[in-house]
Amino acid sequence: MTPQTLDGIFAGRERMSGIEHVLRRAGVGAAGVIECAWEVENGYDEVRALLTGGHRPQVIIGCNDRVSFGACQALQEAGLDVPGDVSVVSFDDSELASWMRPQLTSIALPHYQLGRTAVELLIAGHLEAVEHRIPMPLRMRASLATRTHH
């Protein structure tokens, strides 16, 4: 377990758990999981290796916008269209998501609400670890194809 991969980052473990839960509920599964550090070059290198190995995903879910940016670069370099050939979805909804072309569909982190909730819990005297979930809105943008299922 390294601190910069999914297993080593709390957010990574939680995001993967949520992704797996939703896929199970939909009756589908992930074709695979790529472990890498959460930086642009790692997303690029890993998706490039995946494509070079003959694999072509329909959807890539990046655990942050930087990894997804690198993934998009590798896809486009390989001549694949985002979202025509491969949809890309991410987490964080950083400024990078709206700067990319096509703009990146990303699940937003509600920083204001997270901070407010943390302070409210502290004021209420909840000093022990407490599990608290806050909705994370999906920012639909151009990197996600709409497909109909038959």
N, C-alpha and C positions, 0 to 999 in steps of 0.2 A: 504494500500500500504506500503510494507516494503522495505527498501533499498536493500535487498539482493535477492529479487525475481524478476521475469520477469517484473512485473509492476513497480518496484522501480528502475530498472537499465535501463538507456537510451538504451544501447546496446541490452538488452533483449527485449524491446519494438520494436526496429527496426528489430531485427532478427525475432521475431514472425510475424511482419508485412510482411516481405519478404517471410517467409515460407508460410504464409496464401495466399499471392498473387500468388506464384508459384503453390501451390496446386489447387487454384481456376482456374488458367489458364489451368491446366492439367485436370480439371473436376473431381477432387477428393477432399476429405477433411480429416482432421485429426480426428482420433477416439477420441482423447482427448488431454488435455494439463495438465501436472503435474507441479504445482508451487513448487519450493523449492529453498533454498539457493544454490549458485553455488559452492558447495564443493563435494569432492568424497563421503563422507559418506551420504550426502543427496541424491545423484543420486542412490547410493546403496539402501538406505532405501526405497525410493519411488518406485523403480522398483521391489524390493523384495515384497513390499506391493501389487503392481499391480499384480504380478504373483501369490501371495498367494490368492488374490481375484478372481483367475480364469481367468484373462485376459492374453492373449498372443499376443503381438504386432508383426507385420511383420517387422516394421522399428521403430527405436527410433532415434529422432533427438535431440541431447543434445545441449544446448546453450553454452556450453564450454567443453573443453577436460576433465576437472576434473569431471564434472557431468557424462559425457559419460564413463569415466573410471569406476566410481562406478556402472553405469548401466551395463556395461560389466561384472563386478564382480558378480553382482546379477544374471544375465542371466546364466553365466557359473556355478555358484553355484547351480542353479536350473536344471542343466543338459542340458541347451540349447546351441546350437552351434552358435557362431558368426563367419561368416555370414550365415551359413547353415540354421538356424532356424529364426534368427532375425538379420537384418542388423542394423548397428549403424553408424550414421553420426554426425559430430560435427562441432564446430566453434573454431577458434584460431590457429590451427596447431602449438601448442606448442611442445616442445621436447617430452613431454609425449606421443603425438600421434604416434610418430615413435618408441618409446620404448615399447609400448604395444604389446601384442601378442594375437590375430592378430593385426597388425598395424592398427591404426584408420584413417578412411577417414575423413578429416577435411577441412573446408573452412579456408584458410589462411588469416590472417590479415597482410596487406602489411605495416608494421610499418615504413619502410624507406619512402615509398611514402606518407603515412599519415603525417609524420613529415615534409617532404619537401613541401607538399601542404599547410600545416598550416603556415609555414614560408613564403612561396610565397604570401599567402593571407594577412599576416600581413605586409609584405614589400609593397604590393600594396595598403595598407591603408584600407583593409576590417576588421575593428575592431568590427563591429556588427556581430551578429550570422548569419552565412551563411550556407545554405544547399549545401553540396558538396559530391558527391558520387565517390568512387574509387573502381574499380573492385577488387573483392576478389577471387583469384583463388582457385579452388577445388583441393585438394591433394588426388587423388584416391589411396586408400590402401586396404588392405585385409578385412576390416570390412564391406564392402558393397558388397552384392551379386548382380550379374547381373542376372536379371530375364527377361524372354521374356513374353510379354503380348499377349494374343490371342483375 
